[in-house]
Amino acid sequence: MDSNDKNLWRERWLGCINQLNSLDLQKKSWTDLTHKNPHWSFIEFMCSYFDDLAIDDKYKYQLDKGWISKEEFEILEKWHIKLDKYNSPKNDDYDNEATLNDPKWLEVLQIGVETRNKLAKTLNETERQFLTEEIDYSKFI
């Protein structure tokens, strides 16, 4: 794998963190019944982060390969663990409304926003934009 793989992975990684910590985006995209793109749902946001990025081993591969720094991991570790342990209401990952109204989800988001802001301070301008840009999901449906 070359530096291009690393850059593409980091772009997707930062985008996933952004999506998972934007309540406004979630409220708009997860409840919009006019589109059929499955990405814009709780379950797909979680799968994109944990499965597509292959971080189910607490970033071991990415740390070993230098795709993220130890500092970056330390910044997001608490949020990552909280997100990994989150269970949607009644274990129904398809009930986006219930998740959006779940105090436990809102707590994950609060920690996530703090994490995102702290992580953003360590990134260059290009990466910071992937992490913090406002996403217009309607461009992707």
C-alpha positions in Angstrom: 0.0 0.0 0.0 1.3 3.4 -0.9 0.8 6.9 0.4 -2.2 7.3 -1.9 -4.0 4.4 -0.1 -3.2 6.2 3.2 -4.5 9.5 1.9 -7.7 7.9 0.5 -8.3 6.1 3.8 -7.8 9.2 5.9 -10.2 11.2 3.7 -12.9 8.5 4.2 -12.0 8.3 7.9 -12.3 12.0 8.5 -15.6 12.0 6.5 -17.0 9.3 8.7 -16.1 11.0 11.9 -17.7 14.2 10.5 -21.0 12.3 9.6 -21.1 10.5 12.9 -20.8 13.8 14.8 -23.2 16.0 12.9 -26.7 15.9 14.5 -28.0 18.4 11.9 -26.9 16.1 9.0 -28.3 13.1 10.8 -31.7 14.7 11.4 -31.9 15.8 7.8 -30.6 12.7 6.0 -31.9 9.9 8.3 -35.4 11.1 8.3 -35.8 12.2 4.7 -38.2 9.6 3.2 -37.9 11.1 -0.3 -34.6 9.3 -1.0 -33.7 5.6 -1.2 -29.9 5.8 -0.8 -29.2 3.5 2.2 -26.0 5.3 3.1 -27.9 8.0 4.8 -28.9 6.0 7.8 -27.6 5.2 11.3 -26.7 1.7 10.4 -24.7 2.7 7.3 -22.9 5.5 9.2 -21.8 2.9 11.7 -20.8 0.3 9.1 -18.9 2.9 7.1 -16.9 3.8 10.2 -16.3 0.4 11.8 -16.4 -2.0 8.8 -15.4 -0.1 5.7 -12.4 1.5 7.5 -11.4 -1.8 9.1 -10.9 -0.4 12.5 -12.6 -3.1 14.6 -9.2 -3.8 16.3 -9.0 -0.3 17.8 -6.9 1.0 14.9 -4.0 -1.4 15.4 -3.4 -1.8 11.6 -3.6 2.0 11.0 -1.3 2.8 13.9 1.2 0.1 12.9 1.2 1.5 9.3 1.4 5.1 10.4 -2.0 6.0 8.9 -2.9 7.7 12.1 -0.6 9.0 14.8 -0.7 8.0 18.4 -1.8 11.5 19.2 -4.8 11.2 16.9 -5.7 7.9 18.4 -5.5 9.2 21.9 -7.8 12.1 21.0 -10.5 9.9 19.6 -10.1 6.8 21.8 -12.8 7.7 24.3 -15.3 8.6 21.6 -14.4 5.5 19.6 -15.0 3.2 22.6 -18.3 5.0 23.5 -19.5 4.7 19.9 -18.5 1.0 19.7 -20.5 0.2 22.8 -23.6 2.2 21.8 -26.7 0.1 21.2 -29.7 1.7 19.5 -33.0 1.7 21.4 -34.6 -1.8 21.5 -31.5 -2.9 19.5 -33.3 -1.7 16.3 -30.5 -0.1 14.2 -33.1 0.7 11.5 -35.2 3.0 13.7 -33.4 6.2 12.9 -36.0 8.4 14.8 -35.5 6.4 18.0 -31.7 6.8 17.8 -31.9 10.5 17.1 -34.1 10.9 20.2 -32.0 8.6 22.4 -30.2 10.4 25.2 -27.4 7.9 25.0 -26.9 8.7 21.3 -26.9 12.4 22.1 -24.2 11.7 24.7 -22.0 9.9 22.1 -22.5 12.9 19.8 -21.5 15.4 22.5 -18.3 13.5 23.2 -17.8 13.2 19.4 -18.2 16.9 18.7 -15.5 17.7 21.4 -13.3 15.0 19.9 -13.8 16.3 16.3 -12.9 19.8 17.4 -9.8 18.7 19.2 -8.7 16.5 16.3 -9.3 19.3 13.8 -6.6 21.4 15.6 -4.0 18.7 14.7 -4.8 18.5 11.0 -3.6 20.4 8.0 -6.2 22.6 6.2 -7.2 20.0 3.6 -7.8 17.3 6.2 -9.5 19.7 8.5 -12.0 20.4 5.8 -12.9 16.7 5.4 -13.5 16.6 9.1 -15.5 19.8 9.6 -17.2 20.7 6.3 -21.0 20.8 6.3 -22.2 17.9 4.2 -25.1 18.4 1.8 -26.3 14.8 1.6 -28.8 15.8 -1.2 -25.9 15.8 -3.6 -25.5 12.1 -3.1 -29.0 10.8 -3.4 
